[in-house]
């Protein structure tokens, strides 16, 4: 597994790493401890050394499983978690240093880790990015040895640009994929100037970019791909990257024509993300060992040709840009 530097943290991370939203429960399906453990161990066996979780994934089950597996291994595995989404309501007023400190301490207890390699604000309201006291808290937590580095997970490019004005922000986790090109145009250059690590989430547009969905595909009622297409529970950009289902399917079919004979496009879609040198790592989730193997395959995919990159951009410009570019 190739490694890339995670910005000014100096950490070398596997370019294909692991997101663990599904590990805490499979997007509406019950939590399966044996399956979660198997996925995590296989990820490490196959060279992944960076695992991203959050305190809200499975209401702490993901953090617990990640910590349990990491503590059982001899390899150096870097753990990133996130905090803030437990606030109810999730608004600017409820973001206090006291609340965030407790979340960090709870994550330490939940994972059983002595320190958190990376703690990230979990898509906070836009107003929070302009509050120095919130970011200052993480300097104190670092001095106390509870965290090593601080970053943010964002919904919008403008939020990312605001966050990196704070010197202690070392990483930004952002949605970037074949359906989301805005970050490379407006955020990546600034991130490079400031040596910010870029962690790419939702790289498969909630599975849409695998090419394995169709008009007949159904999702369970507890699955966000069923209930959140219009943002009923959280930002709709988290679900299929904000692209309506029909348009997404049509765009994927155009992408498929660029790679004839490929049924599963997941490794191709992830390789597209890795074509950008500014990206530190991509963190697709996996609900099974089979999906994990598919995702890791991106590391051995051949580089895109200039013509293929141009064709993906043309598909985005023709079908997607007008729908999403101005929103995130």
HELIX and SHEET records of a PDB file:
HELIX    1   1 UNK A    7  UNK A    9  5                                   3    
HELIX    2   2 UNK A   22  UNK A   24  5                                   3    
HELIX    3   3 UNK A   33  UNK A   45  1                                  13    
HELIX    4   4 UNK A   57  UNK A   60  5                                   4    
HELIX    5   5 UNK A   61  UNK A   72  1                                  12    
HELIX    6   6 UNK A   92  UNK A   94  5                                   3    
HELIX    7   7 UNK A   97  UNK A  111  1                                  15    
HELIX    8   8 UNK A  126  UNK A  130  5                                   5    
HELIX    9   9 UNK A  132  UNK A  143  1                                  12    
HELIX   10  10 UNK A  157  UNK A  163  1                                   7    
HELIX   11  11 UNK A  182  UNK A  186  1                                   5    
HELIX   12  12 UNK A  188  UNK A  193  1                                   6    
HELIX   13  13 UNK A  208  UNK A  210  5                                   3    
HELIX   14  14 UNK A  224  UNK A  227  1                                   4    
HELIX   15  15 UNK A  236  UNK A  238  5                                   3    
HELIX   16  16 UNK A  240  UNK A  242  5                                   3    
HELIX   17  17 UNK A  245  UNK A  257  1                                  13    
HELIX   18  18 UNK A  266  UNK A  274  1                                   9    
HELIX   19  19 UNK A  289  UNK A  296  1                                   8    
HELIX   20  20 UNK A  297  UNK A  300  5                                   4    
HELIX   21  21 UNK A  306  UNK A  315  1                                  10    
HELIX   22  22 UNK A  316  UNK A  320  3                                   5    
HELIX   23  23 UNK A  321  UNK A  324  1                                   4    
SHEET    1   A 2 UNK A   3  UNK A   5  0                                        
SHEET    2   A 2 UNK A  12  UNK A  14 -1                                        
SHEET    1   B 8 UNK A  18  UNK A  19  0                                        
SHEET    2   B 8 UNK A  50  UNK A  52  1                                        
SHEET    3   B 8 UNK A  78  UNK A  83  1                                        
SHEET    4   B 8 UNK A 118  UNK A 122  1                                        
SHEET    5   B 8 UNK A 150  UNK A 153  1                                        
SHEET    6   B 8 UNK A 169  UNK A 175  1                                        
SHEET    7   B 8 UNK A 197  UNK A 201  1                                        
SHEET    8   B 8 UNK A 279  UNK A 282  1                                        
END                                                                             
